Amino acid sequence: MTQKPKKKKGLGVPISGFKFDPSELDLKLTRSLISVIDGYRIYRCFDLSFIVKRQKKGQLPRGFITQWPTMRGILHKFAAVGPGVPGVENELKHRQTIAFAALALLTISAPLLVFGWIFRVAWIVDINIPLALIAVGSVFLSALTNAWYNRKVAWVIFEYTESNSTLLLEEHKMLFDWVQSLIYHAARLMRMEDIKSEKKLTKFFNNDYKGVEIMQEPGGLRKHYSARIITERRTK
């Protein structure tokens, strides 16, 4: 007697027959997914654990729970591209080394500073200003180097993907379609709930969608578009 192969859990709907349906999602999750999925289109890969947290709290509709494993699998394909790009691994190692050095400085200087202040240890009190500068400087060093290397890695990945335009071509189209569906769904929810869309601006990283109005362009520390989802119905 032959045994039937066990069905693997968590695989979701096969890609060949998958069609994303956001109709059960609330507005908050819809807007979050717009930003997250749109970010993955340019390999800005966000942490997806917020979906798991929502599911544990019973805040995910059953239909979306069925769809999510398939969606997550496709998003993971985008997340897997970055580490394999030539040069990225070395840049990440440099960032990790500097971050470790900054953490070590903070770990040594901060407790010494507190210990000297509480117990009035003479030699520590004498160098409390340099210690304070080291503690504060290590925090800034870690933040600045993280930002610098993150930006550098992002450009390396961008240049690689631009020169490999066929990379995940079908998956790119799927992500675009998902975001477009979410935009239309968000517009319907805002109309139903009588929400003014200009008070619910949504973060985008691409500007090629229908049904949105760009309110703020990327600039300075802002690396994204702020856009209003158009809720007004078209008139002939």
TORSEZA-272331 format. One record per residue (C-alpha): residue number from 1; z, y, x. Coordinates in steps of 0.1 Angstrom, whole numbers. Layout:
<atoms>
num->NUM, zz->Z, yy->Y, xx->X
...
</atoms>
This chain:
<atoms>
num->1, zz->0, yy->0, xx->0
num->2, zz->-11, yy->33, xx->15
num->3, zz->11, yy->63, xx->13
num->4, zz->-3, yy->96, xx->1
num->5, zz->0, yy->124, xx->28
num->6, zz->28, yy->147, xx->21
num->7, zz->18, yy->182, xx->9
num->8, zz->29, yy->208, xx->34
num->9, zz->51, yy->234, xx->20
num->10, zz->44, yy->271, xx->22
num->11, zz->6, yy->270, xx->28
num->12, zz->-2, yy->290, xx->-3
num->13, zz->-37, yy->291, xx->-18
num->14, zz->-66, yy->279, xx->4
num->15, zz->-85, yy->309, xx->18
num->16, zz->-118, yy->296, xx->4
num->17, zz->-104, yy->300, xx->-32
num->18, zz->-81, yy->329, xx->-26
num->19, zz->-83, yy->360, xx->-47
num->20, zz->-55, yy->386, xx->-43
num->21, zz->-39, yy->397, xx->-76
num->22, zz->-13, yy->425, xx->-73
num->23, zz->-8, yy->429, xx->-111
num->24, zz->28, yy->417, xx->-110
num->25, zz->40, yy->440, xx->-82
num->26, zz->62, yy->470, xx->-88
num->27, zz->53, yy->504, xx->-74
num->28, zz->77, yy->504, xx->-44
num->29, zz->64, yy->470, xx->-31
num->30, zz->28, yy->480, xx->-39
num->31, zz->30, yy->512, xx->-18
num->32, zz->48, yy->493, xx->11
num->33, zz->21, yy->467, xx->11
num->34, zz->-6, yy->493, xx->12
num->35, zz->8, yy->508, xx->44
num->36, zz->15, yy->475, xx->60
num->37, zz->-18, yy->458, xx->53
num->38, zz->-37, yy->489, xx->61
num->39, zz->-19, yy->491, xx->95
num->40, zz->-29, yy->455, xx->103
num->41, zz->-65, yy->465, xx->100
num->42, zz->-61, yy->485, xx->132
num->43, zz->-37, yy->459, xx->147
num->44, zz->-6, yy->479, xx->140
num->45, zz->14, yy->448, xx->132
num->46, zz->46, yy->456, xx->112
num->47, zz->75, yy->433, xx->107
num->48, zz->70, yy->412, xx->75
num->49, zz->106, yy->402, xx->71
num->50, zz->111, yy->427, xx->42
num->51, zz->91, yy->402, xx->20
num->52, zz->115, yy->374, xx->29
num->53, zz->145, yy->397, xx->21
num->54, zz->130, yy->406, xx->-13
num->55, zz->124, yy->369, xx->-21
num->56, zz->159, yy->360, xx->-12
num->57, zz->171, yy->387, xx->-36
num->58, zz->149, yy->374, xx->-64
num->59, zz->128, yy->405, xx->-63
num->60, zz->94, yy->390, xx->-59
num->61, zz->72, yy->379, xx->-89
num->62, zz->62, yy->342, xx->-90
num->63, zz->25, yy->350, xx->-87
num->64, zz->29, yy->369, xx->-55
num->65, zz->52, yy->342, xx->-40
num->66, zz->23, yy->318, xx->-44
num->67, zz->-2, yy->342, xx->-28
num->68, zz->20, yy->354, xx->1
num->69, zz->18, yy->324, xx->24
num->70, zz->-20, yy->327, xx->25
num->71, zz->-18, yy->365, xx->30
num->72, zz->8, yy->361, xx->57
num->73, zz->-13, yy->336, xx->76
num->74, zz->-42, yy->360, xx->77
num->75, zz->-20, yy->388, xx->89
num->76, zz->-6, yy->366, xx->116
num->77, zz->-42, yy->363, xx->129
num->78, zz->-42, yy->400, xx->135
num->79, zz->-8, yy->399, xx->151
num->80, zz->-19, yy->372, xx->175
num->81, zz->-48, yy->393, xx->189
num->82, zz->-27, yy->418, xx->208
num->83, zz->-8, yy->395, xx->232
num->84, zz->-41, yy->379, xx->242
num->85, zz->-59, yy->411, xx->251
num->86, zz->-63, yy->414, xx->289
num->87, zz->-37, yy->438, xx->304
num->88, zz->-14, yy->438, xx->274
num->89, zz->10, yy->412, xx->288
num->90, zz->15, yy->432, xx->320
num->91, zz->21, yy->464, xx->302
num->92, zz->47, yy->447, xx->280
num->93, zz->65, yy->433, xx->311
num->94, zz->66, yy->468, xx->326
num->95, zz->81, yy->482, xx->294
num->96, zz->107, yy->454, xx->293
num->97, zz->117, yy->460, xx->329
num->98, zz->123, yy->497, xx->324
num->99, zz->141, yy->491, xx->291
num->100, zz->164, yy->465, xx->308
num->101, zz->171, yy->490, xx->336
num->102, zz->180, yy->517, xx->311
num->103, zz->202, yy->494, xx->292
num->104, zz->220, yy->483, xx->324
num->105, zz->227, yy->520, xx->332
num->106, zz->240, yy->526, xx->298
num->107, zz->261, yy->495, xx->298
num->108, zz->277, yy->505, xx->331
num->109, zz->282, yy->542, xx->327
num->110, zz->293, yy->545, xx->290
num->111, zz->323, yy->521, xx->293
num->112, zz->334, yy->537, xx->326
num->113, zz->332, yy->571, xx->310
num->114, zz->353, yy->560, xx->280
num->115, zz->378, yy->541, xx->302
num->116, zz->383, yy->571, xx->325
num->117, zz->388, yy->595, xx->296
num->118, zz->414, yy->573, xx->279
num->119, zz->434, yy->562, xx->309
num->120, zz->427, yy->594, xx->330
num->121, zz->416, yy->574, xx->361
num->122, zz->412, yy->602, xx->387
num->123, zz->381, yy->590, xx->405
num->124, zz->363, yy->584, xx->372
num->125, zz->373, yy->618, xx->358
num->126, zz->359, yy->634, xx->389
num->127, zz->325, yy->619, xx->382
num->128, zz->325, yy->621, xx->344
num->129, zz->297, yy->646, xx->342
num->130, zz->273, yy->624, xx->363
num->131, zz->283, yy->594, xx->343
num->132, zz->277, yy->613, xx->310
num->133, zz->243, yy->623, xx->323
num->134, zz->234, yy->588, xx->333
num->135, zz->245, yy->575, xx->299
num->136, zz->225, yy->600, xx->279
num->137, zz->196, yy->598, xx->304
num->138, zz->193, yy->561, xx->300
num->139, zz->190, yy->564, xx->262
num->140, zz->162, yy->590, xx->266
num->141, zz->145, yy->569, xx->293
num->142, zz->145, yy->538, xx->271
num->143, zz->131, yy->558, xx->241
num->144, zz->104, yy->576, xx->261
num->145, zz->92, yy->545, xx->280
num->146, zz->91, yy->525, xx->248
num->147, zz->70, yy->551, xx->231
num->148, zz->48, yy->556, xx->262
num->149, zz->41, yy->519, xx->266
num->150, zz->36, yy->512, xx->229
num->151, zz->9, yy->539, xx->229
num->152, zz->-7, yy->526, xx->260
num->153, zz->-7, yy->490, xx->246
num->154, zz->-22, yy->503, xx->213
num->155, zz->-51, yy->520, xx->232
num->156, zz->-58, yy->488, xx->253
num->157, zz->-59, yy->468, xx->220
num->158, zz->-80, yy->495, xx->203
num->159, zz->-106, yy->496, xx->232
num->160, zz->-107, yy->458, xx->232
num->161, zz->-113, yy->454, xx->195
num->162, zz->-138, yy->482, xx->194
num->163, zz->-159, yy->464, xx->220
num->164, zz->-155, yy->432, xx->200
num->165, zz->-166, yy->444, xx->166
num->166, zz->-172, yy->409, xx->152
num->167, zz->-135, yy->399, xx->159
num->168, zz->-119, yy->387, xx->126
num->169, zz->-148, yy->402, xx->107
num->170, zz->-143, yy->383, xx->75
num->171, zz->-105, yy->389, xx->77
num->172, zz->-111, yy->426, xx->81
num->173, zz->-131, yy->427, xx->49
num->174, zz->-103, yy->408, xx->31
num->175, zz->-76, yy->432, xx->42
num->176, zz->-98, yy->461, xx->30
num->177, zz->-102, yy->445, xx->-4
num->178, zz->-65, yy->439, xx->-7
num->179, zz->-56, yy->475, xx->1
num->180, zz->-82, yy->487, xx->-23
num->181, zz->-68, yy->465, xx->-51
num->182, zz->-33, yy->477, xx->-43
num->183, zz->-45, yy->514, xx->-46
num->184, zz->-60, yy->508, xx->-80
num->185, zz->-28, yy->489, xx->-91
num->186, zz->-6, yy->517, xx->-78
num->187, zz->-26, yy->543, xx->-98
num->188, zz->-22, yy->522, xx->-130
num->189, zz->16, yy->520, xx->-125
num->190, zz->19, yy->557, xx->-118
num->191, zz->-1, yy->565, xx->-150
num->192, zz->20, yy->540, xx->-171
num->193, zz->53, yy->554, xx->-156
num->194, zz->41, yy->591, xx->-158
num->195, zz->47, yy->596, xx->-121
num->196, zz->31, yy->626, xx->-103
num->197, zz->12, yy->610, xx->-74
num->198, zz->16, yy->641, xx->-52
num->199, zz->54, yy->633, xx->-51
num->200, zz->47, yy->598, xx->-40
num->201, zz->24, yy->602, xx->-9
num->202, zz->15, yy->570, xx->7
num->203, zz->10, yy->563, xx->44
num->204, zz->-25, yy->552, xx->55
num->205, zz->-40, yy->544, xx->89
num->206, zz->-76, yy->544, xx->77
num->207, zz->-94, yy->568, xx->54
num->208, zz->-123, yy->547, xx->40
num->209, zz->-108, yy->539, xx->6
num->210, zz->-117, yy->550, xx->-29
num->211, zz->-92, yy->565, xx->-52
num->212, zz->-71, yy->585, xx->-26
num->213, zz->-70, yy->621, xx->-15
num->214, zz->-59, yy->628, xx->20
num->215, zz->-32, yy->654, xx->21
num->216, zz->-22, yy->653, xx->58
num->217, zz->-43, yy->643, xx->88
num->218, zz->-27, yy->625, xx->118
num->219, zz->-14, yy->650, xx->143
num->220, zz->14, yy->654, xx->168
num->221, zz->40, yy->626, xx->164
num->222, zz->24, yy->616, xx->131
num->223, zz->-1, yy->588, xx->137
num->224, zz->-11, yy->582, xx->101
num->225, zz->-27, yy->599, xx->71
num->226, zz->-5, yy->610, xx->42
num->227, zz->-25, yy->605, xx->10
num->228, zz->-22, yy->610, xx->-27
num->229, zz->-33, yy->581, xx->-48
num->230, zz->-55, yy->596, xx->-75
num->231, zz->-42, yy->588, xx->-110
num->232, zz->-64, yy->610, xx->-131
num->233, zz->-91, yy->591, xx->-150
num->234, zz->-126, yy->602, xx->-143
num->235, zz->-143, yy->622, xx->-170
num->236, zz->-180, yy->621, xx->-177
</atoms>
